[in-house]
């Protein structure tokens, strides 16, 4: 599309393939204003992934981007998700005005949503399969958001004692939240499915599991879960074990799943209370989920004998 005032948009000079050193240089310039060497640890701290993973991420996102999108714009969006700064702090850190950053970050937030099913795939639970009945561990995770006004309180007097929408109330931290269902592969530790967002007070963990995960299971396949799923026959809870070694393995699988949840919450957009509209939360969550999954695929997690 040609802009009649400024002419045709400038094409992206990088293309779909970009080297690790180019990403490292762009990250250093974006963070510090110069292209000197930047350690992998600092790149991961600033943007949530190492240069190798960022190069892979750019290759995956590229078909869904606009012609003017550049790797530095991807870093802007990742920095925004990783640190979740205010508008003023983001402008100061990235040295860019707010209208420009919003314009160039918008294609990336949609692109992450489009590629989530290509990166996080439920069939990957069969990698390194040992023939066990349970192949994944499933659990729900809640993230804090600001509550909405209860529309019933404006029309019905008996609801006026509940000024906020009770369907968002999360029992996990006694305030408003959005809930996602996350499944991790027992053998590899990678994320194999994410479903959400759902209203935390309206969608129980087991409801999410029955609607979105259970239909994808193979005949005879079961899933490891916590005690909150005891009502479903396809879930093996913490008390379903035959020997001490199996009980220990189940605890380690559950602990590793919580570790992966903790890695997601290294993105402050998920750890802190979400300030934006509830409809925007999925863009931040799936950015964190896709980035974390690529990091797990590249570097792995600790091994659990099961």
C-alpha positions as CSV (number, residue, x, y, z in Angstrom):
1,X,0.0,0.0,0.0
2,X,1.4,3.4,-1.0
3,X,1.1,6.4,1.2
4,X,0.4,9.4,-1.0
5,X,2.2,11.8,1.4
6,X,5.3,9.9,2.3
7,X,5.5,7.4,-0.6
8,X,5.8,3.6,-0.3
9,X,6.7,2.2,3.1
10,X,10.3,1.2,3.7
11,X,10.8,-2.6,3.3
12,X,12.3,-4.7,6.0
13,X,16.0,-5.1,5.2
14,X,16.4,-8.3,7.3
15,X,14.1,-10.8,5.7
16,X,13.0,-14.0,7.4
17,X,16.4,-15.2,8.4
18,X,18.5,-13.3,10.9
19,X,21.6,-14.4,12.6
20,X,22.2,-14.6,16.4
21,X,24.9,-11.9,16.2
22,X,22.5,-9.6,14.4
23,X,19.9,-10.1,17.1
24,X,22.5,-9.6,19.8
25,X,23.6,-6.3,18.2
26,X,20.1,-5.0,17.7
27,X,19.3,-5.9,21.4
28,X,22.3,-4.0,22.6
29,X,21.5,-1.0,20.5
30,X,17.8,-1.1,21.6
31,X,18.7,-1.4,25.3
32,X,21.9,0.8,25.5
33,X,22.1,2.9,22.4
34,X,25.2,1.1,21.0
35,X,25.9,-2.2,19.3
36,X,28.6,-3.5,21.7
37,X,28.6,-7.0,22.9
38,X,25.7,-8.0,25.1
39,X,25.7,-11.2,27.2
40,X,23.0,-13.9,26.6
41,X,22.0,-13.5,30.3
42,X,21.3,-9.8,29.9
43,X,19.4,-10.4,26.6
44,X,17.2,-13.0,28.3
45,X,16.7,-10.6,31.3
46,X,15.6,-7.7,29.1
47,X,13.6,-9.6,26.5
48,X,12.7,-13.0,28.0
49,X,14.8,-15.1,25.6
50,X,18.4,-15.6,24.5
51,X,19.6,-14.4,21.1
52,X,19.3,-17.9,19.6
53,X,15.6,-18.2,20.6
54,X,14.9,-14.6,19.5
55,X,16.3,-15.5,16.0
56,X,14.0,-18.5,15.9
57,X,11.1,-16.4,17.1
58,X,11.6,-13.9,14.4
59,X,11.6,-16.6,11.7
60,X,8.3,-18.0,13.1
61,X,6.6,-14.6,13.3
62,X,7.9,-13.2,10.0
63,X,5.1,-14.6,7.7
64,X,2.5,-12.9,9.9
65,X,4.1,-9.4,10.1
66,X,3.8,-6.3,8.0
67,X,6.5,-5.2,5.4
68,X,7.7,-2.5,7.7
69,X,8.2,-4.7,10.8
70,X,11.7,-5.0,12.1
71,X,13.4,-7.1,14.8
72,X,13.7,-4.1,17.1
73,X,9.9,-3.8,17.0
74,X,9.7,-7.4,18.2
75,X,12.1,-6.5,21.0
76,X,10.0,-3.5,22.0
77,X,6.9,-5.8,22.4
78,X,8.9,-8.4,24.3
79,X,10.3,-5.7,26.6
80,X,6.8,-4.4,27.2
81,X,5.6,-7.9,28.2
82,X,8.7,-8.8,30.2
83,X,8.8,-5.7,32.3
84,X,5.3,-4.3,31.9
85,X,6.4,-0.7,32.4
86,X,4.2,2.4,32.4
87,X,4.0,4.4,29.2
88,X,6.6,7.0,30.5
89,X,9.1,4.4,31.6
90,X,8.8,2.5,28.3
91,X,9.4,5.7,26.3
92,X,12.5,6.4,28.4
93,X,13.9,2.9,28.2
94,X,13.3,2.3,24.5
95,X,13.9,5.9,23.4
96,X,10.7,6.0,21.3
97,X,7.5,7.9,21.5
98,X,4.3,6.1,22.5
99,X,2.4,6.5,19.1
100,X,5.3,5.0,17.2
101,X,5.8,2.1,19.6
102,X,2.1,1.2,19.5
103,X,2.0,1.3,15.7
104,X,5.0,-1.1,15.3
105,X,4.1,-3.4,18.2
106,X,0.6,-4.0,17.1
107,X,1.5,-6.6,14.4
108,X,3.6,-8.6,16.8
109,X,0.9,-9.0,19.5
110,X,-1.4,-10.4,16.8
111,X,1.4,-12.6,15.3
112,X,2.1,-14.2,18.7
113,X,-1.6,-15.2,18.9
114,X,-1.6,-16.6,15.4
115,X,1.5,-18.8,15.9
116,X,0.7,-20.2,19.3
117,X,-0.8,-23.4,17.9
118,X,2.3,-23.9,15.7
119,X,4.6,-23.7,18.7
120,X,2.5,-25.2,21.5
121,X,1.1,-28.5,20.1
122,X,-0.7,-31.1,22.0
123,X,0.7,-33.9,19.8
124,X,4.2,-33.1,21.1
125,X,3.2,-35.0,24.3
126,X,4.0,-38.2,22.3
127,X,7.7,-37.3,21.9
128,X,9.9,-39.7,23.8
129,X,6.7,-41.6,24.9
130,X,7.4,-44.6,27.1
131,X,3.9,-46.0,26.8
132,X,2.7,-44.6,30.1
133,X,-1.0,-44.1,30.7
134,X,-0.5,-40.5,31.7
135,X,1.4,-38.3,29.2
136,X,0.7,-34.8,30.5
137,X,0.2,-32.9,33.7
138,X,-2.7,-30.4,33.7
139,X,-3.5,-27.6,36.0
140,X,-5.1,-24.1,36.0
141,X,-3.3,-20.9,36.7
142,X,-4.8,-17.5,37.6
143,X,-3.6,-14.0,36.9
144,X,-4.7,-10.8,38.6
145,X,-6.8,-8.3,36.7
146,X,-8.8,-5.3,37.8
147,X,-12.4,-6.2,38.4
148,X,-15.4,-4.9,36.4
149,X,-18.5,-3.3,37.7
150,X,-21.4,-5.7,38.3
151,X,-24.1,-4.9,35.7
152,X,-26.8,-6.6,37.9
153,X,-26.2,-4.1,40.7
154,X,-27.5,-1.3,38.6
155,X,-30.9,-2.9,37.9
156,X,-31.6,-5.2,40.8
157,X,-31.5,-3.9,44.5
158,X,-30.6,-7.3,45.9
159,X,-27.3,-7.3,43.9
160,X,-26.2,-3.9,45.2
161,X,-24.2,-5.5,48.0
162,X,-22.0,-7.0,45.2
163,X,-20.7,-3.9,43.3
164,X,-18.2,-5.9,41.3
165,X,-18.7,-8.8,38.9
166,X,-18.5,-12.0,41.0
167,X,-17.7,-14.1,37.9
168,X,-14.1,-12.8,38.0
169,X,-13.5,-13.7,41.6
170,X,-10.5,-16.1,42.0
171,X,-10.4,-18.3,45.1
172,X,-6.6,-18.5,44.7
173,X,-5.9,-14.9,45.7
174,X,-9.4,-13.6,46.7
175,X,-9.6,-11.0,44.0
176,X,-10.5,-10.7,40.3
177,X,-8.5,-12.9,37.9
178,X,-8.4,-14.5,34.5
179,X,-7.8,-18.3,34.4
180,X,-5.9,-20.4,31.8
181,X,-5.5,-24.1,31.6
182,X,-1.9,-25.3,31.0
183,X,-0.8,-28.8,30.2
184,X,2.9,-29.9,30.3
185,X,4.4,-33.0,28.8
186,X,5.6,-35.4,31.6
187,X,8.6,-36.8,29.6
188,X,10.0,-33.5,28.1
189,X,8.6,-30.8,30.5
190,X,7.5,-28.7,27.6
191,X,4.2,-26.8,27.3
192,X,1.8,-28.8,25.1
193,X,-1.5,-26.9,25.5
194,X,-2.8,-23.6,26.7
195,X,-6.5,-22.6,26.8
196,X,-8.0,-19.3,27.9
197,X,-8.6,-16.7,29.1
198,X,-11.6,-17.6,31.2
199,X,-13.4,-15.7,34.0
200,X,-11.8,-17.2,37.2
201,X,-15.0,-17.3,39.2
202,X,-17.1,-18.8,36.4
203,X,-14.8,-21.4,34.9
204,X,-13.4,-24.0,37.3
205,X,-10.2,-25.9,36.5
206,X,-12.1,-29.1,35.9
207,X,-14.5,-27.4,33.5
208,X,-11.7,-26.1,31.4
209,X,-10.1,-29.6,31.4
210,X,-13.4,-31.3,30.4
211,X,-14.2,-28.9,27.6
212,X,-10.8,-28.4,26.0
213,X,-8.3,-31.1,27.0
214,X,-10.3,-34.3,27.6
215,X,-11.7,-34.5,24.0
216,X,-8.1,-34.6,22.7
217,X,-7.0,-37.6,24.7
218,X,-6.4,-41.0,23.1
219,X,-8.6,-43.9,24.1
220,X,-7.4,-45.1,27.5
221,X,-5.2,-42.1,28.0
222,X,-5.2,-40.4,31.4
223,X,-3.8,-37.2,32.8
224,X,-2.0,-36.3,36.0
225,X,-3.5,-33.5,38.1
226,X,-4.0,-32.2,41.6
227,X,-6.7,-33.1,44.1
228,X,-9.1,-30.5,42.6
229,X,-9.8,-32.9,39.6
230,X,-10.9,-35.9,41.7
231,X,-14.4,-35.8,40.2
232,X,-13.1,-36.9,36.7
233,X,-12.2,-40.5,36.1
234,X,-9.5,-39.6,33.5
235,X,-7.5,-37.7,36.1
236,X,-5.0,-39.4,38.4
237,X,-4.7,-37.3,41.5
238,X,-1.9,-37.2,44.1
239,X,-3.4,-40.1,46.1
240,X,-3.6,-42.4,43.1
241,X,-0.3,-44.4,43.4
242,X,0.8,-48.0,43.9
243,X,4.2,-47.6,45.5
244,X,6.4,-45.0,47.2
245,X,8.5,-44.4,44.0
246,X,5.4,-43.6,42.0
247,X,4.3,-41.2,44.7
248,X,7.7,-39.5,44.6
249,X,7.6,-39.2,40.8
250,X,4.1,-37.7,40.8
251,X,5.3,-35.0,43.3
252,X,8.3,-34.2,41.1
253,X,6.1,-33.9,38.0
254,X,3.7,-31.5,39.8
255,X,6.7,-29.5,41.1
256,X,8.1,-29.2,37.6
257,X,4.7,-28.0,36.3
258,X,4.7,-25.2,39.0
259,X,8.3,-24.3,38.0
260,X,7.1,-23.7,34.4
261,X,4.2,-21.6,35.8
262,X,6.9,-19.6,37.6
263,X,8.8,-19.1,34.4
264,X,5.7,-17.7,32.8
265,X,5.4,-15.3,35.7
266,X,9.0,-13.9,35.1
267,X,7.0,-11.8,32.6
268,X,5.7,-9.0,34.9
269,X,2.6,-8.6,32.8
270,X,1.5,-11.9,34.3
271,X,3.1,-11.5,37.8
272,X,1.7,-8.0,38.4
273,X,-1.9,-7.0,38.3
274,X,-2.9,-6.4,34.7
275,X,-3.7,-2.7,34.1
276,X,-5.1,-2.9,30.6
277,X,-8.5,-4.2,29.2
278,X,-9.3,-7.9,29.9
279,X,-9.5,-8.4,26.1
280,X,-5.8,-7.5,25.8
281,X,-4.6,-10.1,28.4
282,X,-4.5,-13.0,25.9
283,X,-1.9,-11.1,23.8
284,X,0.5,-10.8,26.7
285,X,-0.1,-14.3,28.0
286,X,0.5,-16.1,24.7
287,X,3.6,-13.9,24.0
288,X,5.0,-15.2,27.3
289,X,3.8,-18.8,26.7
290,X,5.3,-19.0,23.1
291,X,8.6,-17.4,24.2
292,X,8.8,-19.7,27.3
293,X,8.0,-22.8,25.2
294,X,10.8,-22.0,22.7
295,X,13.2,-21.5,25.6
296,X,12.1,-24.9,27.0
297,X,12.5,-26.6,23.6
298,X,16.0,-25.1,23.2
299,X,17.4,-25.6,26.7
300,X,15.0,-28.0,28.3
301,X,14.2,-28.3,32.0
302,X,15.2,-30.8,34.7
303,X,14.6,-34.5,34.1
304,X,11.9,-36.3,36.1
305,X,11.9,-40.1,36.1
306,X,8.3,-41.2,35.5
